[in-house]
Amino acid sequence: MPESLTVTVVGAGGKMGMRVSANLDRTAYTTFYAETFPAAQDRVRAAGRELTDAMDAVPRSDVVILAVPDVLLGEISASIVPAAKPGAVILTLDPAAAYAGVLARRADLHLAVAHPCHPSVFLERTSAQEWADTFGGVAAPQDVVAAIESSDPSARDRAEAVVRAIYAPVIDVHWVTVEQLAFLEPTLVETITCMISGLLKEALRETVETVGVPEPAARAMLFGHTQVALTNSLRGSNPFSEACLIAMDYGRQTVITEDWKKVFDRDELDRVIARMLRIEKVNRPGEAAASAEIPT
Ligand SMILES: NC(=O)c1ccc[n+]([C@@H]2O[C@H](COP(=O)([O-])OP(=O)(O)OC[C@H]3O[C@@H](n4cnc5c(N)ncnc54)[C@H](O)[C@@H]3O)[C@@H](O)[C@H]2O)c1
């Protein structure tokens, strides 16, 4: 792994920018922080970091982290990419823009994407700091899934070194393709997992407000059963009871549409990503792409 790197964080005052900057502060890398919005610039300065204009910092950087809103990545990469030094890694933190073909590209640069997995629900947390670190990147170890469009192993080493630093403490970095990463996020974790977490919250509200169950009782049942249901389903820790299996079948037939697995079709992924990026359609090289219209 390379020890001496120069890194620029573009969007250093945003949510991810502040997180990754705090971790880069702990490395020996030379780091530049670029940010355009006054309130976000104040956050960077308040954390004791100096601001540098992106156009000064980017040409000197081995790795440029684009920690900016996904809907602006096309426009921002169009100004950053031409200024980058040959051989640099351009790192985004979400696969949507790379998948949709909205990022500016240059043949002599390496485009990478790295998304944190967040600390596992099954992580054995051994300290109060780990317990408090729900997002990851502070004390609780997490994995990262990453993709790089490059056949140069040294570019991947540089990307991995920075990825391990910005999301530290990191257990493993799993390398996949950009498309596989897009099926992980949004499909697996946002379309399905985050959606189900929202459903649980709504179900809790219904139980309390419509049925009239005291909230502490409903929360206690929900939180404990969420834990045991996840470990039973995902790790096979205990069998579900016969009666529970009948209730689960009823729930599945009543709550889930029969064709729900269509979310794993590539055309559906294209549609949802186009919608997320507020573009008409994704532009997968060499293929006809789907429009953003999701049939209702
Ligand atoms: N927020 C999360 O939980 C999370 C988790 C994983 C990955 N991500 C990814 O991280 C990236 C950033 O998301 P975020 O939530 O931190 O966004 P954010 O809106 O919190 O921050 C973006 C920052 O970029 C700045 N910015 C905008 N245009 C700029 C420009 N031209 N030059 C410099 N700075 C500019 C904004 O002022 C803002 O401070 C996205 O790709 C997102 O998908 C976010």
The ligand as an SDF file (V2000), in Angstrom:
LIG
                    3D

 44 48  0  0  0  0  0  0  0  0999 V2000
  -24.9830   10.9400    3.4610 N   0  0  0  0  0  0  0  0  0  0  0  0
  -24.7890    9.6230    3.5220 C   0  0  0  0  0  0  0  0  0  0  0  0
  -25.2510    8.9260    4.4510 O   0  0  0  0  0  0  0  0  0  0  0  0
  -23.9590    8.9470    2.4600 C   0  0  0  0  0  0  0  0  0  0  0  0
  -23.5200    7.6390    2.6830 C   0  0  0  0  0  0  0  0  0  0  0  0
  -22.7030    7.0400    1.7250 C   0  0  0  0  0  0  0  0  0  0  0  0
  -22.3900    7.7100    0.5490 C   0  0  0  0  0  0  0  0  0  0  0  0
  -22.8930    8.9760    0.3550 N   0  0  0  0  0  0  0  0  0  0  0  0
  -22.5140    9.6560   -0.8900 C   0  0  0  0  0  0  0  0  0  0  0  0
  -21.6210   10.7140   -0.5680 O   0  0  0  0  0  0  0  0  0  0  0  0
  -21.7450   11.7690   -1.5500 C   0  0  0  0  0  0  0  0  0  0  0  0
  -21.9850   13.0810   -0.8290 C   0  0  0  0  0  0  0  0  0  0  0  0
  -23.2200   12.9830   -0.1480 O   0  0  0  0  0  0  0  0  0  0  0  0
  -23.5310   13.8560    1.1590 P   0  0  0  0  0  0  0  0  0  0  0  0
  -24.7300   13.2370    1.7920 O   0  0  0  0  0  0  0  0  0  0  0  0
  -22.3050   14.0420    1.9600 O   0  0  0  0  0  0  0  0  0  0  0  0
  -23.9380   15.2470    0.4930 O   0  0  0  0  0  0  0  0  0  0  0  0
  -24.0790   16.6750    1.1960 P   0  0  0  0  0  0  0  0  0  0  0  0
  -25.1520   17.3840    0.4470 O   0  0  0  0  0  0  0  0  0  0  0  0
  -24.2090   16.5200    2.6730 O   0  0  0  0  0  0  0  0  0  0  0  0
  -22.6750   17.3670    0.9280 O   0  0  0  0  0  0  0  0  0  0  0  0
  -22.2440   17.7360   -0.3240 C   0  0  0  0  0  0  0  0  0  0  0  0
  -21.2930   18.9020   -0.1830 C   0  0  0  0  0  0  0  0  0  0  0  0
  -20.7890   19.2310   -1.4810 O   0  0  0  0  0  0  0  0  0  0  0  0
  -20.6720   20.6420   -1.5290 C   0  0  0  0  0  0  0  0  0  0  0  0
  -20.5650   21.0720   -2.9280 N   0  0  0  0  0  0  0  0  0  0  0  0
  -21.5470   21.1980   -3.8450 C   0  0  0  0  0  0  0  0  0  0  0  0
  -21.0370   21.6270   -5.0240 N   0  0  0  0  0  0  0  0  0  0  0  0
  -19.6950   21.7690   -4.8290 C   0  0  0  0  0  0  0  0  0  0  0  0
  -18.6170   22.1670   -5.6660 C   0  0  0  0  0  0  0  0  0  0  0  0
  -18.8120   22.5050   -6.9460 N   0  0  0  0  0  0  0  0  0  0  0  0
  -17.3710   22.1880   -5.1390 N   0  0  0  0  0  0  0  0  0  0  0  0
  -17.1470   21.8430   -3.8520 C   0  0  0  0  0  0  0  0  0  0  0  0
  -18.1460   21.4580   -3.0060 N   0  0  0  0  0  0  0  0  0  0  0  0
  -19.3990   21.4220   -3.4950 C   0  0  0  0  0  0  0  0  0  0  0  0
  -21.9040   21.1470   -0.8130 C   0  0  0  0  0  0  0  0  0  0  0  0
  -21.7520   22.4820   -0.3860 O   0  0  0  0  0  0  0  0  0  0  0  0
  -21.9740   20.1630    0.3540 C   0  0  0  0  0  0  0  0  0  0  0  0
  -21.2380   20.6630    1.4490 O   0  0  0  0  0  0  0  0  0  0  0  0
  -22.8730   11.3460   -2.4620 C   0  0  0  0  0  0  0  0  0  0  0  0
  -22.3280   10.6830   -3.5840 O   0  0  0  0  0  0  0  0  0  0  0  0
  -23.6660   10.3520   -1.6110 C   0  0  0  0  0  0  0  0  0  0  0  0
  -24.4180    9.4140   -2.3750 O   0  0  0  0  0  0  0  0  0  0  0  0
  -23.6400    9.6040    1.2750 C   0  0  0  0  0  0  0  0  0  0  0  0
  1  2  1  0
  2  3  2  0
  2  4  1  0
  4  5  1  0
  4 44  2  0
  5  6  2  0
  6  7  1  0
  7  8  2  0
  8  9  1  0
  8 44  1  0
  9 10  1  0
  9 42  1  0
 10 11  1  0
 11 12  1  0
 11 40  1  0
 12 13  1  0
 13 14  1  0
 14 15  2  0
 14 16  1  0
 14 17  1  0
 17 18  1  0
 18 19  2  0
 18 20  1  0
 18 21  1  0
 21 22  1  0
 22 23  1  0
 23 24  1  0
 23 38  1  0
 24 25  1  0
 25 26  1  0
 25 36  1  0
 26 27  1  0
 26 35  1  0
 27 28  2  0
 28 29  1  0
 29 30  1  0
 29 35  2  0
 30 31  1  0
 30 32  2  0
 32 33  1  0
 33 34  2  0
 34 35  1  0
 36 37  1  0
 36 38  1  0
 38 39  1  0
 40 41  1  0
 40 42  1  0
 42 43  1  0
M  CHG  2   8   1  16  -1
M  END
$$$$
